[in-house]
Amino acid sequence: MRNFKKEKLESGLILLTEKKSYFNSVSIGLWIKTGSAYEPVALSGMSHFIEHLLFKGTKKRTYRDINKEIDLMGGALNAFTGTELTCLYTRVLSENYANAIDLLIDIMFNSTFLEGEIEKEKGVILQEISGALDDPLDYSSELFHKNFYGSSPFAYPILGTKETVASFDRKKILDYFYSNYAPQNMVISIAGNFDRDKVVKSICGCMDKISKRFVNRMSAIETDTAKNYGEFIKEKDLEQTHVFIGFDGIKKTDEDYYALEVLNTLIGGSVSSMLFQEVRENRGLAYSIYSNASFHKFDGYIYIYEGVSPEKFKLSKELIFNIMDGLALGNIGDEEIINAKRHVSDSFLLGTESVSYTMNGNAISEIYRNKYVSKAQILKNIDSVDGLAIKRVSKRLFSNKENRNISVLGRVA
């Protein structure tokens, strides 16, 4: 932990730094504690829209300047929007980190949001929405979240809808931006080879120049995350039927977090998992099948996805439910648990070879747990998962057969 430091800067920004002097690069992420779940329904897609606009020019840089500058650093500059978080991030050689910090902070806090760029970006995002609707996997994922979360903001598409995006104007954008993107609502996480004192000086110097219009007026996130259960079928003439099966999950700070990470690997998170081996390898019912666990601030879920031919839908669904029922009854071998734990811990160790992985992990721990979790502690937490923990969380999540959501896009034979 001696290489990790946390500090609250005068601007209200939380700074996390972890020095890794044996690397030749630095990863920097500006994390905003907002996303699609914070948006009123009339502003659905606003966070994602703002993410796009941040790259369109600032008071001192045009969008061409931004692209040229990051290219000359030999680095990568990107962003993503989720349900609860938005992140603007870059990775550059160590010698360029001061310039990269200046660029990131300028983009985040000094973007101009010009009318012409807003109108152009509407067209881009409307095409992105159309593309998602044309892609069966993207569309089936959107339908699953809508069916599963019902009227909760977690059901809203991150991209928004064609109607909401078309309604955005500069005033709406600026009102939302200055209320939700204040420094007090952000974490900047940096990992790699750098001089920490110079980092602090560089950030503080850049923050002195930002607008005084930022006022943290964020609305509270939706805590009513009651889900819908049952079977929802959207018929469409496709060669393959896309199936999402959702189960209740847990929040990120739950005591069973690491147990569920191991359990997810055992269910469908690897090529040696139960689902992959039984549904694909042994029965040949699906080419693509996997599971994933998602963790939110107040809840979470675990889902299984498979792409099958219409005539194999019912058989594969029955097989999946048989596997889940067996898990709920504790039908899990010790060797399977040991192998899943090894997969999780080894994947984590491989991840720590990346400064970006470390930067991301530190930010997530701060935002959700308000503390630093060391590599040694994470490995200890994984190692402490035993058969009792796996059986406990399996029973907890899968024993109620009524609490399942099956969302289907395609033909059902």
C-alpha positions, 0 to 999 in steps of 0.5 A: 500500500506504500505506493498508493495514496488518496487525497481530496484536492481543494476543488473537491476532486478525489485523487488516487495514485498508485506508482508502479515504477517498473512500467513505462506508461501511465494510465489516467481516468476521470470517473464521474459518478453519474450515468443513465440510471441518474437520468430523468426519463425525458433526458434518457441518453444525456450522459452518453450524449455529453460523453460524445460532445466532450471530444468536440472542442474546448476553449483552447482546443478544436476537435482536430487539436485533441485528436492530433495531440493524443496521436503525437503522444502515441497514446489512446484517448477514449470514454464510456458511459454506463448505468452508474458511471461515466469515465474519460481515460487515456494511457500514455508514455510516462514522459507525456503524463503531464500533457495528458492530464492537461488534455483530460481536464481541459476536455472534461471541464472546458468543452464548449458544446457548440450548437453546430457540434450538438446538431452533428452529434445528434445525427451520429448518435441517432445512427448509433441507436439505429445500428443497435436496433439492427444488431440482434445481440444489442437489441436483445440485450436492450430488450432484456434490461427493459423487461427485467427492470420495468419502469426503473431507470436501469431499464433505460437504454444508455444511448437513449431513444430517438425521441429523447436524443432529438429533443436535446438542446444546448440549454438542457445539455449545459444544465445537466452538465453543470449539475452532474459533472462537478469536481465534487462528484468525480474521482481521478485515478492514476497508475503507472510511472510518474512523480506524484508531487508533479501530478498533484501540481499539474492537476491543481494548476489545471483545476484553477482554470475551470468554470465556477458554474459547476454546482453539484446538484445530482439527483439521487440514484433510483433505489427501487430496483424491483424486477419483473419475472416471467417469459418475454418473447419478441418474435422476429424473423432471425436465423438464430434465437437470442436468449437472456435469462436473468436472476436476482443478484447482489450489490458490489459491497455484499459479503458474497461478492467474491463468492459470486465472482467464483460462482459465475466463472463456474456457471458460464464465465470460462470455457470449462464452465458448466454451461459451456461444457454441457450446452455447447460441447456435450450437447451441441445446442449453442455456439455462443453461451456464457454468464455474467454477474453485474453489480450495482450500488444497491443491487445487481443481477446475474444473466445467462446468454445463449444464441440457438437455432429456434428448434433448440430453444426449448431443450437448451432452456430446460437444460440450463434450468436443470443446471441452475436447479442443481446449483440451488440444491448444492450440486457442486463439486469441490474440484470445480470450485478449486478450478474456478477460484484458480481461474479468477485469481490467475485472471486477476493477476494477469490483469495487474500486469496492466496499468489501466487495470490497476487504474480502473480497479482503484477507482471502482474500489473508491467509488463503491467501497470508499477504500483501497483494496490491495492485490494481496487482500483481493487474492485473500478474499478469492482464496477464502471462498469455499464450498459453503460460500458457493452453496450459500450464494447459489441457494440465495440466488437460484432457489426461487424458480419464480424469480427468473426473467427469460427474454427472447428475440427471434423465432421459437419453434 
